[in-house]
Amino acid sequence: VQLAESGGGLVHAWGFLRLSCVASRRTFSSYAMGWFRQAPGLQREFVAAISWSGATTVYADSVKCRFTISRDNAKNTVYLQMNSLKPEDTAIYYCAANPSSWARRANEYNYWGQGTQVTVSS
């Protein structure tokens, strides 16, 4: 599975962005998907995940109530709507695919995109 993120950019604090991740494979609908982020000098951290059907979504505490993960299996796409952005949200954001079930640990995902930069200015 090849994954391609888009939608990153520079935004002011309290602004919003919508990230997209398009998968190359038709079996996308059978994969759980996750979003992770990595800031300079820090480890990659879990942001959000969604089950293959979209029925289950989970979030890191730091983004709960601000970010929303969703998916459109007909378009092989997963989204991350990010509202009320803060400077500490600045990072490279990656989407990842897991053929089994959603997970919070990065090492449980088999496929990764190249990432998209999100920069939030204060």
C-alpha positions as a Markdown table, in Angstrom:
| # | Residue | x | y | z |
|---|---|---|---|---|
| 1 | Val | 0.0 | 0.0 | 0.0 |
| 2 | Gln | 1.3 | 3.4 | -0.9 |
| 3 | Leu | 0.1 | 6.4 | 1.1 |
| 4 | Ala | 0.3 | 10.0 | 0.1 |
| 5 | Glu | -0.5 | 12.8 | 2.6 |
| 6 | Ser | -1.4 | 16.4 | 1.6 |
| 7 | Gly | -3.0 | 19.4 | 3.2 |
| 8 | Gly | -0.2 | 20.6 | 5.4 |
| 9 | Gly | 1.0 | 24.2 | 5.6 |
| 10 | Leu | 1.5 | 27.3 | 7.7 |
| 11 | Val | -1.4 | 28.5 | 9.9 |
| 12 | His | -1.8 | 30.9 | 12.8 |
| 13 | Ala | -2.7 | 29.7 | 16.2 |
| 14 | Trp | -6.4 | 28.8 | 16.6 |
| 15 | Gly | -6.6 | 28.2 | 12.8 |
| 16 | Phe | -7.5 | 25.0 | 11.1 |
| 17 | Leu | -6.2 | 22.6 | 8.5 |
| 18 | Arg | -7.5 | 19.4 | 6.9 |
| 19 | Leu | -5.0 | 16.7 | 6.1 |
| 20 | Ser | -5.8 | 14.0 | 3.5 |
| 21 | Cys | -4.1 | 10.7 | 2.9 |
| 22 | Val | -4.8 | 8.8 | -0.3 |
| 23 | Ala | -4.0 | 5.0 | -0.5 |
| 24 | Ser | -3.1 | 3.3 | -3.6 |
| 25 | Arg | -4.8 | 0.0 | -3.0 |
| 26 | Arg | -8.4 | -0.9 | -3.6 |
| 27 | Thr | -8.3 | -3.0 | -0.4 |
| 28 | Phe | -7.9 | 0.3 | 1.6 |
| 29 | Ser | -11.3 | -0.4 | 3.2 |
| 30 | Ser | -9.9 | -3.4 | 5.0 |
| 31 | Tyr | -7.1 | -1.4 | 6.7 |
| 32 | Ala | -7.3 | 0.5 | 10.0 |
| 33 | Met | -5.6 | 3.9 | 9.5 |
| 34 | Gly | -3.7 | 6.1 | 11.9 |
| 35 | Trp | -2.2 | 9.6 | 12.0 |
| 36 | Phe | 1.1 | 10.2 | 13.8 |
| 37 | Arg | 3.3 | 13.2 | 14.1 |
| 38 | Gln | 6.9 | 14.0 | 14.8 |
| 39 | Ala | 8.3 | 17.3 | 15.9 |
| 40 | Pro | 12.0 | 18.1 | 15.6 |
| 41 | Gly | 14.0 | 16.2 | 18.3 |
| 42 | Leu | 11.1 | 14.3 | 19.5 |
| 43 | Gln | 9.8 | 10.7 | 18.9 |
| 44 | Arg | 6.9 | 10.0 | 16.6 |
| 45 | Glu | 3.7 | 10.2 | 18.6 |
| 46 | Phe | 0.2 | 8.9 | 18.0 |
| 47 | Val | -2.5 | 11.4 | 17.1 |
| 48 | Ala | -5.6 | 9.5 | 16.0 |
| 49 | Ala | -6.7 | 6.2 | 14.5 |
| 50 | Ile | -9.8 | 4.8 | 12.8 |
| 51 | Ser | -11.1 | 1.3 | 12.3 |
| 52 | Trp | -11.6 | -0.1 | 8.8 |
| 53 | Ser | -15.3 | 0.7 | 8.9 |
| 54 | Gly | -15.0 | 4.1 | 10.5 |
| 55 | Ala | -17.1 | 2.9 | 13.5 |
| 56 | Thr | -14.3 | 3.3 | 16.0 |
| 57 | Thr | -12.1 | 6.4 | 16.4 |
| 58 | Val | -9.5 | 7.0 | 19.1 |
| 59 | Tyr | -7.4 | 10.1 | 19.8 |
| 60 | Ala | -4.4 | 11.2 | 21.8 |
| 61 | Asp | -5.5 | 13.3 | 24.8 |
| 62 | Ser | -3.6 | 16.2 | 23.5 |
| 63 | Val | -5.8 | 16.5 | 20.4 |
| 64 | Lys | -9.1 | 15.2 | 21.7 |
| 65 | Cys | -12.0 | 17.6 | 21.0 |
| 66 | Arg | -9.9 | 19.5 | 18.5 |
| 67 | Phe | -9.0 | 16.9 | 15.8 |
| 68 | Thr | -11.4 | 14.6 | 14.0 |
| 69 | Ile | -10.3 | 11.5 | 12.0 |
| 70 | Ser | -12.6 | 10.2 | 9.3 |
| 71 | Arg | -12.4 | 8.1 | 6.2 |
| 72 | Asp | -14.1 | 7.7 | 2.8 |
| 73 | Asn | -13.5 | 4.2 | 1.6 |
| 74 | Ala | -15.0 | 4.9 | -1.8 |
| 75 | Lys | -12.2 | 7.4 | -2.3 |
| 76 | Asn | -9.4 | 5.4 | -0.5 |
| 77 | Thr | -8.9 | 8.4 | 1.6 |
| 78 | Val | -8.5 | 9.1 | 5.3 |
| 79 | Tyr | -8.8 | 12.7 | 6.7 |
| 80 | Leu | -7.6 | 14.5 | 9.8 |
| 81 | Gln | -9.6 | 17.7 | 10.5 |
| 82 | Met | -7.5 | 19.9 | 12.8 |
| 83 | Asn | -9.2 | 22.8 | 14.6 |
| 84 | Ser | -8.0 | 25.2 | 17.2 |
| 85 | Leu | -4.4 | 24.5 | 16.3 |
| 86 | Lys | -1.7 | 25.4 | 18.7 |
| 87 | Pro | 2.0 | 26.0 | 18.2 |
| 88 | Glu | 2.7 | 22.7 | 19.9 |
| 89 | Asp | 0.9 | 20.9 | 17.1 |
| 90 | Thr | 3.8 | 21.9 | 14.8 |
| 91 | Ala | 5.2 | 18.7 | 13.4 |
| 92 | Ile | 5.4 | 16.4 | 10.3 |
| 93 | Tyr | 2.2 | 14.5 | 10.1 |
| 94 | Tyr | 2.2 | 10.9 | 8.8 |
| 95 | Cys | -0.6 | 8.6 | 7.9 |
| 96 | Ala | -0.2 | 4.8 | 8.4 |
| 97 | Ala | -2.1 | 1.7 | 7.5 |
| 98 | Asn | -2.6 | -1.4 | 9.6 |
| 99 | Pro | -4.1 | -4.5 | 8.0 |
| 100 | Ser | -5.4 | -5.8 | 11.3 |
| 101 | Ser | -6.9 | -3.3 | 13.7 |
| 102 | Trp | -6.4 | 0.3 | 14.9 |
| 103 | Ala | -3.5 | 0.8 | 17.3 |
| 104 | Arg | -1.7 | 3.5 | 19.2 |
| 105 | Arg | 1.8 | 2.2 | 18.7 |
| 106 | Ala | 3.6 | 3.1 | 15.5 |
| 107 | Asn | 5.3 | -0.3 | 15.2 |
| 108 | Glu | 2.0 | -1.9 | 14.7 |
| 109 | Tyr | 1.5 | -0.1 | 11.4 |
| 110 | Asn | 2.9 | -1.7 | 8.2 |
| 111 | Tyr | 2.7 | 1.1 | 5.7 |
| 112 | Trp | 3.6 | 4.8 | 6.0 |
| 113 | Gly | 3.4 | 7.9 | 3.9 |
| 114 | Gln | 6.1 | 10.5 | 3.4 |
| 115 | Gly | 4.5 | 13.0 | 5.7 |
| 116 | Thr | 3.2 | 16.5 | 5.4 |
| 117 | Gln | 4.5 | 19.5 | 7.4 |
| 118 | Val | 2.2 | 21.4 | 9.6 |
| 119 | Thr | 3.5 | 24.6 | 11.2 |
| 120 | Val | 1.4 | 26.7 | 13.6 |
| 121 | Ser | 2.6 | 30.2 | 14.4 |
| 122 | Ser | 1.8 | 31.9 | 17.7 |
